[in-house]
Amino acid sequence: MTSTVTAQVTFSVPPSSGERAYNYVNASADTGERKRNFSHEKQDLVIENVREKENELTLDTAGFQLVHRPAKHTAFVDEAEIRREYYPESEELLKSVTGASRIVFFDHTIRRRRPGQIDDSAENRQPVPRAHVDQTTKSSIARVHRHLPASEAPELLKHRFQIVNLWRPIGRPALDWPLGLCDYRSVDLEKDTFPVALIYPDHEGETLGVRYNPNHRWKYFRGVTTEEAIIIKCFDSVQDGSVAVFTPHSAFQDPTTPEGTPPRESIELRALIFYD
């Protein structure tokens, strides 16, 4: 039996002027808003709970995959410990799922939903209630050059590589503001996204804004536990139509979340995935 919820997700509308879209990462401490030159629109979506359909959704088909793999590291409070303990076990997880020969983590983000708190720094990151893709082809190639030795990058770029997020709840199941995922097979690669410059205090990145398309098929895994994780594909260098290239995703307010559920906390690791 198919279970669905209706929830609101924010989509992006590119600048009418045709200029390149940009968005500042940190919100203004005064207004709580991020400076940007494009607009947003909210849409009500029917989002399917795909519990019991986990085996039908994989990185290369849908662009995301749920895995059951308890983590040994569960504290997620000390940055050095996260890198020393959680990174290595996550590397083994990703290798076992993807068959990759090399994994390079380049950062992570801990998100703790705090109603009323301004998302103005890395320490105050909140769930993102907007459809987006974390990388573009341009920024993915730049990541290889930025995080790998100059002597290795050219050869690595001759082979298949990907960027993925490894997303896991912290402390409790993610019933509050869960992660919505758009099945790549319902995405129009040319029409549904546009590049957005992501402005940090010390550098610039690039993501994909996502336009609303009524043909999109949005999914979620209700109540993802701390013993589970979702792998989200953000980029794949194979773009011949044989595999998913990315998956748009967004946090959303699930109307079935029980009253009094504690705010969601989660961690996402971002990784470059290389194949021989």
C-alpha positions in Angstrom: 0.0 0.0 0.0 1.4 3.4 -1.0 1.7 6.0 1.7 2.0 9.6 0.9 2.0 13.0 2.6 1.4 16.5 1.1 4.0 19.0 2.2 5.4 22.3 1.0 8.8 22.6 -0.6 10.5 25.8 -1.8 11.8 25.9 -5.4 14.1 28.5 -7.1 13.3 30.8 -10.0 16.3 32.1 -11.9 16.9 35.9 -12.4 14.7 37.3 -15.1 17.6 39.4 -16.3 19.5 36.3 -17.4 22.4 37.1 -15.2 24.2 34.4 -13.2 22.3 33.5 -10.0 24.1 34.0 -6.7 23.4 33.2 -3.1 25.3 34.0 0.1 25.9 31.1 2.4 25.6 32.9 5.7 22.4 34.7 6.6 22.6 38.3 7.7 22.7 38.6 11.5 20.4 41.6 11.2 17.7 40.3 8.9 18.1 36.5 9.1 18.1 36.4 5.3 20.7 35.4 2.8 21.5 37.9 0.1 20.6 36.5 -3.4 19.5 37.8 -6.8 16.9 35.1 -7.6 13.5 34.3 -6.2 11.8 31.4 -4.5 8.3 29.9 -4.9 6.6 27.4 -2.6 4.7 24.4 -4.0 2.6 21.7 -2.3 4.0 18.3 -3.2 2.8 14.8 -2.8 5.8 13.0 -1.3 5.8 9.2 -1.2 7.0 7.3 1.9 9.1 4.6 0.3 9.7 2.4 3.4 9.6 -1.2 2.3 10.7 -0.1 -1.2 14.4 0.5 -0.2 15.7 -2.1 -2.6 14.1 -0.4 -5.6 16.0 2.9 -5.1 19.7 3.0 -5.8 22.4 5.6 -6.4 22.5 4.8 -10.1 18.7 4.5 -10.7 17.1 7.1 -8.4 20.2 9.0 -7.4 19.9 8.1 -3.7 20.0 5.0 -1.5 19.2 4.0 2.0 21.6 1.7 3.8 21.4 0.0 7.2 24.8 0.4 8.8 25.1 1.3 12.5 27.9 3.8 13.2 30.5 3.1 15.9 30.9 6.8 16.4 27.7 8.3 17.7 28.7 11.4 19.7 29.2 13.9 16.9 30.3 16.7 19.2 34.1 16.8 18.7 35.3 17.8 15.2 38.7 16.0 15.5 36.9 12.8 16.8 34.5 12.9 13.9 37.3 13.0 11.4 39.4 10.4 13.3 36.6 7.9 14.0 33.6 8.5 11.8 35.4 9.3 8.5 37.2 5.9 8.3 34.1 3.8 9.0 32.1 5.9 6.5 34.8 5.3 3.9 34.3 1.6 4.3 30.6 2.0 4.0 30.8 3.9 0.8 33.3 1.6 -0.7 31.1 -1.4 0.1 28.1 0.2 -1.5 29.7 1.8 -4.6 32.6 -0.5 -5.3 34.8 2.6 -5.5 38.6 2.3 -5.3 39.2 5.6 -3.5 37.1 7.9 -1.2 38.2 11.4 -0.3 36.0 13.3 2.3 36.3 17.1 1.9 34.0 18.3 4.6 31.0 17.7 6.8 28.1 19.6 8.2 26.1 19.0 11.4 22.6 20.4 11.3 20.6 21.0 14.4 17.1 22.4 13.9 16.7 25.3 16.3 13.4 27.3 15.6 14.1 31.0 15.7 17.9 30.6 15.4 19.6 32.4 12.5 21.7 30.2 10.2 24.6 32.7 10.1 27.6 30.4 10.6 28.9 26.9 10.2 28.1 26.3 13.9 24.4 27.2 13.4 23.5 25.2 10.3 19.8 24.3 10.1 18.0 21.8 7.7 17.6 23.4 4.2 13.9 23.6 3.3 14.6 24.3 -0.4 15.1 21.9 -3.3 18.7 22.0 -4.4 21.7 20.0 -5.7 24.9 20.5 -3.9 27.3 20.5 -6.9 27.5 21.3 -10.6 29.8 19.8 -13.2 32.0 22.9 -12.9 32.2 22.8 -9.1 32.8 19.0 -9.0 35.8 19.2 -11.3 37.1 22.1 -9.2 36.7 20.0 -6.1 39.0 17.4 -7.5 41.7 20.0 -8.2 41.1 21.6 -4.8 41.3 18.5 -2.7 43.7 16.2 -4.6 47.4 16.7 -5.3 48.1 18.5 -8.6 50.1 15.5 -9.7 47.0 13.2 -9.4 44.1 15.3 -10.5 44.5 15.0 -14.3 44.6 11.2 -14.2 41.7 10.9 -11.8 39.6 13.1 -14.1 40.1 10.7 -16.9 38.0 8.1 -15.0 34.5 8.0 -13.6 34.1 10.0 -10.4 31.2 11.1 -8.3 30.4 13.4 -5.3 28.0 12.1 -2.7 26.6 13.1 0.6 26.4 10.6 3.4 23.5 11.7 5.6 22.7 10.3 9.0 20.4 11.3 11.9 22.0 12.1 15.2 20.6 10.9 18.5 17.1 9.9 17.4 15.1 9.0 14.3 14.6 11.9 11.9 10.9 12.3 12.2 11.1 16.0 12.5 11.8 17.8 9.2 12.9 14.7 7.3 14.8 14.6 4.0 12.8 14.7 0.8 14.5 13.2 -2.3 13.5 13.6 -6.0 13.8 10.5 -8.1 16.3 11.4 -10.9 14.3 9.5 -13.4 11.6 12.3 -13.1 14.0 15.1 -13.7 14.5 17.0 -16.9 18.3 17.4 -16.9 18.3 20.5 -19.2 15.3 22.4 -18.0 14.8 21.7 -14.2 18.1 23.2 -12.8 20.3 26.2 -13.2 23.7 27.1 -11.7 23.9 29.3 -8.6 27.1 30.8 -7.3 27.5 30.1 -3.6 29.3 32.9 -1.9 31.3 32.0 1.2 33.2 34.6 3.3 36.5 33.3 1.8 35.7 31.5 -1.5 33.0 30.8 -4.0 31.3 27.5 -4.9 28.5 26.6 -7.2 25.3 24.6 -6.7 22.2 23.9 -8.8 18.9 25.7 -8.1 15.9 23.5 -8.8 12.8 24.8 -10.7 9.4 23.3 -9.9 8.3 20.6 -12.3 4.9 18.9 -11.7 6.4 15.7 -13.2 8.9 15.3 -10.4 8.4 12.3 -8.2 9.4 13.1 -4.6 10.2 10.4 -2.0 11.2 10.0 1.6 12.1 7.4 4.1 10.0 8.1 7.2 11.8 7.9 10.5 15.3 7.2 9.3 17.1 5.9 12.4 20.6 6.5 13.7 21.5 3.0 12.5 20.6 4.0 8.9 22.1 6.5 6.4 21.1 7.9 3.1 23.6 8.3 0.3 22.7 11.2 -1.9 24.3 11.6 -5.3 25.3 15.2 -6.0 27.3 14.6 -9.2 28.4 11.8 -11.6 30.8 12.2 -14.4 28.9 9.6 -16.4 26.3 11.6 -18.2 25.3 9.4 -21.1 21.8 8.6 -19.7 22.7 5.3 -18.3 22.8 6.4 -14.6 21.4 9.1 -12.4 23.6 12.2 -12.4 22.3 13.8 -9.2 19.2 14.0 -7.0 17.5 17.2 -5.9 16.7 17.2 -2.2 15.1 19.3 0.5 14.1 19.1 4.1 10.3 19.4 4.6 7.8 19.6 7.4 6.1 16.2 7.6 2.4 16.6 8.7 2.5 13.1 10.2 5.3 14.0 12.7 3.9 13.4 16.2 3.5 16.5 18.3 6.4 17.1 20.7 8.9 15.3 18.5 12.4 16.7 19.3 13.9 18.9 16.5 15.9 17.0 14.0 19.7 16.7 14.2 21.8 15.2 11.5 25.3 15.0 10.0 26.2 14.9 6.3 29.7 14.0 5.0 30.7 15.1 1.5 32.9 12.8 -0.4 34.7 12.5 -3.8 34.3 8.9 -5.1 36.8 7.6 -7.5 36.8 4.5 -9.7 39.7 2.7 -11.5 
